[in-house]
Amino acid sequence: MEELQPQLRTFIVEYCTKYKIREVDPYALSLDTSIDLDLDIFDIEIDLFIAEFAEKFHIDQSKFSWYKYGYPTGSASVKLIKTIFGYQRPWVKRLSSRIYKPKFKVANLQDAVRTGKLL
């Protein structure tokens, strides 16, 4: 199984801390972590995230399009569930992923770091 690159892990944690999105446990991040569902980065914030990611890792994003993934908009139902029950419980994560299908994962970012292109 492939490991998450330390530089990418650090970037995600620093980004979430800098913009006060949510506290992220660096060791809980994996390639299967969803940017929109698990980290709560969606709507306009996802565009800023992608721009900073591309700048930091010198990624060519000229051919990147949300059509492949679907634009992450978040879900009011998931936000309500997370607020009431927290997001650390496994059943909350399973229920959230049934209500809202994650669209963009850390694995996509790691592929971009490896290839130099975000597709």
Biotite code that builds the C-alpha atoms (Angstrom):
import biotite.structure as struc

atoms = struc.array([
    struc.Atom([0.000, 0.000, 0.000], chain_id="A", res_id=1, res_name="MET", atom_name="CA", element="C"),
    struc.Atom([1.293, 3.401, -0.952], chain_id="A", res_id=2, res_name="GLU", atom_name="CA", element="C"),
    struc.Atom([2.036, 5.958, 1.750], chain_id="A", res_id=3, res_name="GLU", atom_name="CA", element="C"),
    struc.Atom([1.090, 9.612, 1.723], chain_id="A", res_id=4, res_name="LEU", atom_name="CA", element="C"),
    struc.Atom([4.090, 11.819, 0.956], chain_id="A", res_id=5, res_name="GLN", atom_name="CA", element="C"),
    struc.Atom([5.221, 13.807, 4.023], chain_id="A", res_id=6, res_name="PRO", atom_name="CA", element="C"),
    struc.Atom([5.355, 17.115, 2.113], chain_id="A", res_id=7, res_name="GLN", atom_name="CA", element="C"),
    struc.Atom([1.743, 16.674, 0.979], chain_id="A", res_id=8, res_name="LEU", atom_name="CA", element="C"),
    struc.Atom([0.658, 15.712, 4.493], chain_id="A", res_id=9, res_name="ARG", atom_name="CA", element="C"),
    struc.Atom([2.341, 18.837, 5.872], chain_id="A", res_id=10, res_name="THR", atom_name="CA", element="C"),
    struc.Atom([0.769, 21.053, 3.202], chain_id="A", res_id=11, res_name="PHE", atom_name="CA", element="C"),
    struc.Atom([-2.746, 19.826, 3.995], chain_id="A", res_id=12, res_name="ILE", atom_name="CA", element="C"),
    struc.Atom([-2.332, 20.243, 7.749], chain_id="A", res_id=13, res_name="VAL", atom_name="CA", element="C"),
    struc.Atom([-0.792, 23.720, 7.376], chain_id="A", res_id=14, res_name="GLU", atom_name="CA", element="C"),
    struc.Atom([-3.511, 24.797, 4.923], chain_id="A", res_id=15, res_name="TYR", atom_name="CA", element="C"),
    struc.Atom([-6.312, 23.694, 7.261], chain_id="A", res_id=16, res_name="CYS", atom_name="CA", element="C"),
    struc.Atom([-4.609, 25.421, 10.202], chain_id="A", res_id=17, res_name="THR", atom_name="CA", element="C"),
    struc.Atom([-3.868, 28.612, 8.265], chain_id="A", res_id=18, res_name="LYS", atom_name="CA", element="C"),
    struc.Atom([-7.459, 29.043, 7.050], chain_id="A", res_id=19, res_name="TYR", atom_name="CA", element="C"),
    struc.Atom([-8.998, 27.649, 10.263], chain_id="A", res_id=20, res_name="LYS", atom_name="CA", element="C"),
    struc.Atom([-10.990, 25.054, 8.357], chain_id="A", res_id=21, res_name="ILE", atom_name="CA", element="C"),
    struc.Atom([-10.717, 22.344, 10.969], chain_id="A", res_id=22, res_name="ARG", atom_name="CA", element="C"),
    struc.Atom([-8.084, 20.701, 13.094], chain_id="A", res_id=23, res_name="GLU", atom_name="CA", element="C"),
    struc.Atom([-6.513, 17.844, 11.178], chain_id="A", res_id=24, res_name="VAL", atom_name="CA", element="C"),
    struc.Atom([-4.626, 14.945, 12.694], chain_id="A", res_id=25, res_name="ASP", atom_name="CA", element="C"),
    struc.Atom([-1.648, 14.496, 10.352], chain_id="A", res_id=26, res_name="PRO", atom_name="CA", element="C"),
    struc.Atom([-1.488, 10.757, 11.055], chain_id="A", res_id=27, res_name="TYR", atom_name="CA", element="C"),
    struc.Atom([-5.178, 10.262, 10.259], chain_id="A", res_id=28, res_name="ALA", atom_name="CA", element="C"),
    struc.Atom([-4.635, 11.522, 6.702], chain_id="A", res_id=29, res_name="LEU", atom_name="CA", element="C"),
    struc.Atom([-4.437, 8.837, 4.053], chain_id="A", res_id=30, res_name="SER", atom_name="CA", element="C"),
    struc.Atom([-4.722, 8.567, 0.297], chain_id="A", res_id=31, res_name="LEU", atom_name="CA", element="C"),
    struc.Atom([-8.415, 7.768, 0.778], chain_id="A", res_id=32, res_name="ASP", atom_name="CA", element="C"),
    struc.Atom([-9.092, 10.979, 2.720], chain_id="A", res_id=33, res_name="THR", atom_name="CA", element="C"),
    struc.Atom([-11.676, 13.073, 0.914], chain_id="A", res_id=34, res_name="SER", atom_name="CA", element="C"),
    struc.Atom([-10.860, 16.771, 0.527], chain_id="A", res_id=35, res_name="ILE", atom_name="CA", element="C"),
    struc.Atom([-14.503, 17.815, 0.440], chain_id="A", res_id=36, res_name="ASP", atom_name="CA", element="C"),
    struc.Atom([-16.116, 15.372, 2.895], chain_id="A", res_id=37, res_name="LEU", atom_name="CA", element="C"),
    struc.Atom([-13.377, 14.623, 5.436], chain_id="A", res_id=38, res_name="ASP", atom_name="CA", element="C"),
    struc.Atom([-11.593, 17.992, 5.438], chain_id="A", res_id=39, res_name="LEU", atom_name="CA", element="C"),
    struc.Atom([-14.624, 20.242, 4.751], chain_id="A", res_id=40, res_name="ASP", atom_name="CA", element="C"),
    struc.Atom([-12.943, 22.080, 1.885], chain_id="A", res_id=41, res_name="ILE", atom_name="CA", element="C"),
    struc.Atom([-15.524, 22.803, -0.793], chain_id="A", res_id=42, res_name="PHE", atom_name="CA", element="C"),
    struc.Atom([-17.171, 25.573, -2.833], chain_id="A", res_id=43, res_name="ASP", atom_name="CA", element="C"),
    struc.Atom([-14.876, 28.569, -3.302], chain_id="A", res_id=44, res_name="ILE", atom_name="CA", element="C"),
    struc.Atom([-12.384, 27.254, -0.729], chain_id="A", res_id=45, res_name="GLU", atom_name="CA", element="C"),
    struc.Atom([-11.579, 24.258, -2.952], chain_id="A", res_id=46, res_name="ILE", atom_name="CA", element="C"),
    struc.Atom([-10.466, 26.561, -5.760], chain_id="A", res_id=47, res_name="ASP", atom_name="CA", element="C"),
    struc.Atom([-8.137, 28.406, -3.381], chain_id="A", res_id=48, res_name="LEU", atom_name="CA", element="C"),
    struc.Atom([-6.860, 25.076, -2.076], chain_id="A", res_id=49, res_name="PHE", atom_name="CA", element="C"),
    struc.Atom([-6.107, 23.821, -5.604], chain_id="A", res_id=50, res_name="ILE", atom_name="CA", element="C"),
    struc.Atom([-4.379, 27.095, -6.517], chain_id="A", res_id=51, res_name="ALA", atom_name="CA", element="C"),
    struc.Atom([-2.131, 27.024, -3.437], chain_id="A", res_id=52, res_name="GLU", atom_name="CA", element="C"),
    struc.Atom([-1.431, 23.325, -3.957], chain_id="A", res_id=53, res_name="PHE", atom_name="CA", element="C"),
    struc.Atom([-0.405, 23.910, -7.575], chain_id="A", res_id=54, res_name="ALA", atom_name="CA", element="C"),
    struc.Atom([1.815, 26.834, -6.592], chain_id="A", res_id=55, res_name="GLU", atom_name="CA", element="C"),
    struc.Atom([3.496, 25.006, -3.715], chain_id="A", res_id=56, res_name="LYS", atom_name="CA", element="C"),
    struc.Atom([4.267, 21.824, -5.662], chain_id="A", res_id=57, res_name="PHE", atom_name="CA", element="C"),
    struc.Atom([4.789, 23.465, -9.085], chain_id="A", res_id=58, res_name="HIS", atom_name="CA", element="C"),
    struc.Atom([1.895, 21.527, -10.624], chain_id="A", res_id=59, res_name="ILE", atom_name="CA", element="C"),
    struc.Atom([0.563, 22.229, -14.111], chain_id="A", res_id=60, res_name="ASP", atom_name="CA", element="C"),
    struc.Atom([-3.179, 22.659, -13.663], chain_id="A", res_id=61, res_name="GLN", atom_name="CA", element="C"),
    struc.Atom([-3.910, 24.009, -17.143], chain_id="A", res_id=62, res_name="SER", atom_name="CA", element="C"),
    struc.Atom([-5.815, 20.849, -18.154], chain_id="A", res_id=63, res_name="LYS", atom_name="CA", element="C"),
    struc.Atom([-7.607, 20.426, -14.805], chain_id="A", res_id=64, res_name="PHE", atom_name="CA", element="C"),
    struc.Atom([-11.379, 20.472, -14.938], chain_id="A", res_id=65, res_name="SER", atom_name="CA", element="C"),
    struc.Atom([-14.050, 19.758, -12.346], chain_id="A", res_id=66, res_name="TRP", atom_name="CA", element="C"),
    struc.Atom([-16.049, 17.843, -14.965], chain_id="A", res_id=67, res_name="TYR", atom_name="CA", element="C"),
    struc.Atom([-14.073, 14.709, -14.152], chain_id="A", res_id=68, res_name="LYS", atom_name="CA", element="C"),
    struc.Atom([-14.885, 14.850, -10.435], chain_id="A", res_id=69, res_name="TYR", atom_name="CA", element="C"),
    struc.Atom([-17.973, 17.016, -10.135], chain_id="A", res_id=70, res_name="GLY", atom_name="CA", element="C"),
    struc.Atom([-17.651, 20.333, -8.352], chain_id="A", res_id=71, res_name="TYR", atom_name="CA", element="C"),
    struc.Atom([-17.635, 19.775, -4.556], chain_id="A", res_id=72, res_name="PRO", atom_name="CA", element="C"),
    struc.Atom([-20.487, 21.768, -3.031], chain_id="A", res_id=73, res_name="THR", atom_name="CA", element="C"),
    struc.Atom([-20.846, 20.135, 0.368], chain_id="A", res_id=74, res_name="GLY", atom_name="CA", element="C"),
    struc.Atom([-24.085, 19.069, 2.020], chain_id="A", res_id=75, res_name="SER", atom_name="CA", element="C"),
    struc.Atom([-26.228, 20.807, 4.632], chain_id="A", res_id=76, res_name="ALA", atom_name="CA", element="C"),
    struc.Atom([-27.370, 17.418, 6.006], chain_id="A", res_id=77, res_name="SER", atom_name="CA", element="C"),
    struc.Atom([-23.802, 16.234, 6.484], chain_id="A", res_id=78, res_name="VAL", atom_name="CA", element="C"),
    struc.Atom([-22.855, 19.530, 8.135], chain_id="A", res_id=79, res_name="LYS", atom_name="CA", element="C"),
    struc.Atom([-25.743, 19.153, 10.588], chain_id="A", res_id=80, res_name="LEU", atom_name="CA", element="C"),
    struc.Atom([-24.782, 15.557, 11.422], chain_id="A", res_id=81, res_name="ILE", atom_name="CA", element="C"),
    struc.Atom([-21.131, 16.533, 11.909], chain_id="A", res_id=82, res_name="LYS", atom_name="CA", element="C"),
    struc.Atom([-22.115, 19.438, 14.162], chain_id="A", res_id=83, res_name="THR", atom_name="CA", element="C"),
    struc.Atom([-24.362, 17.339, 16.375], chain_id="A", res_id=84, res_name="ILE", atom_name="CA", element="C"),
    struc.Atom([-22.384, 14.088, 16.588], chain_id="A", res_id=85, res_name="PHE", atom_name="CA", element="C"),
    struc.Atom([-18.852, 15.068, 15.600], chain_id="A", res_id=86, res_name="GLY", atom_name="CA", element="C"),
    struc.Atom([-16.979, 13.374, 12.797], chain_id="A", res_id=87, res_name="TYR", atom_name="CA", element="C"),
    struc.Atom([-14.716, 11.032, 14.736], chain_id="A", res_id=88, res_name="GLN", atom_name="CA", element="C"),
    struc.Atom([-17.244, 8.223, 15.144], chain_id="A", res_id=89, res_name="ARG", atom_name="CA", element="C"),
    struc.Atom([-17.130, 5.576, 12.410], chain_id="A", res_id=90, res_name="PRO", atom_name="CA", element="C"),
    struc.Atom([-20.922, 5.465, 11.972], chain_id="A", res_id=91, res_name="TRP", atom_name="CA", element="C"),
    struc.Atom([-21.016, 9.227, 11.342], chain_id="A", res_id=92, res_name="VAL", atom_name="CA", element="C"),
    struc.Atom([-18.375, 8.854, 8.613], chain_id="A", res_id=93, res_name="LYS", atom_name="CA", element="C"),
    struc.Atom([-20.288, 5.995, 6.974], chain_id="A", res_id=94, res_name="ARG", atom_name="CA", element="C"),
    struc.Atom([-23.595, 7.865, 7.108], chain_id="A", res_id=95, res_name="LEU", atom_name="CA", element="C"),
    struc.Atom([-21.990, 11.044, 5.763], chain_id="A", res_id=96, res_name="SER", atom_name="CA", element="C"),
    struc.Atom([-20.448, 9.205, 2.829], chain_id="A", res_id=97, res_name="SER", atom_name="CA", element="C"),
    struc.Atom([-23.849, 7.731, 1.971], chain_id="A", res_id=98, res_name="ARG", atom_name="CA", element="C"),
    struc.Atom([-25.547, 11.121, 2.030], chain_id="A", res_id=99, res_name="ILE", atom_name="CA", element="C"),
    struc.Atom([-22.788, 12.942, 0.156], chain_id="A", res_id=100, res_name="TYR", atom_name="CA", element="C"),
    struc.Atom([-20.467, 11.132, -2.236], chain_id="A", res_id=101, res_name="LYS", atom_name="CA", element="C"),
    struc.Atom([-16.878, 12.393, -1.874], chain_id="A", res_id=102, res_name="PRO", atom_name="CA", element="C"),
    struc.Atom([-15.581, 13.842, -5.100], chain_id="A", res_id=103, res_name="LYS", atom_name="CA", element="C"),
    struc.Atom([-11.902, 14.706, -4.645], chain_id="A", res_id=104, res_name="PHE", atom_name="CA", element="C"),
    struc.Atom([-9.396, 12.686, -2.631], chain_id="A", res_id=105, res_name="LYS", atom_name="CA", element="C"),
    struc.Atom([-5.835, 13.086, -1.408], chain_id="A", res_id=106, res_name="VAL", atom_name="CA", element="C"),
    struc.Atom([-4.824, 10.337, -3.840], chain_id="A", res_id=107, res_name="ALA", atom_name="CA", element="C"),
    struc.Atom([-5.601, 12.733, -6.714], chain_id="A", res_id=108, res_name="ASN", atom_name="CA", element="C"),
    struc.Atom([-3.208, 15.270, -5.195], chain_id="A", res_id=109, res_name="LEU", atom_name="CA", element="C"),
    struc.Atom([-0.475, 12.688, -4.699], chain_id="A", res_id=110, res_name="GLN", atom_name="CA", element="C"),
    struc.Atom([-0.810, 11.597, -8.335], chain_id="A", res_id=111, res_name="ASP", atom_name="CA", element="C"),
    struc.Atom([-0.417, 15.242, -9.354], chain_id="A", res_id=112, res_name="ALA", atom_name="CA", element="C"),
    struc.Atom([2.724, 15.596, -7.228], chain_id="A", res_id=113, res_name="VAL", atom_name="CA", element="C"),
    struc.Atom([4.158, 12.447, -8.806], chain_id="A", res_id=114, res_name="ARG", atom_name="CA", element="C"),
    struc.Atom([3.317, 13.374, -12.432], chain_id="A", res_id=115, res_name="THR", atom_name="CA", element="C"),
    struc.Atom([3.577, 17.169, -12.186], chain_id="A", res_id=116, res_name="GLY", atom_name="CA", element="C"),
    struc.Atom([0.096, 17.591, -13.679], chain_id="A", res_id=117, res_name="LYS", atom_name="CA", element="C"),
    struc.Atom([-3.309, 17.880, -12.085], chain_id="A", res_id=118, res_name="LEU", atom_name="CA", element="C"),
    struc.Atom([-5.801, 16.189, -14.379], chain_id="A", res_id=119, res_name="LEU", atom_name="CA", element="C"),
])
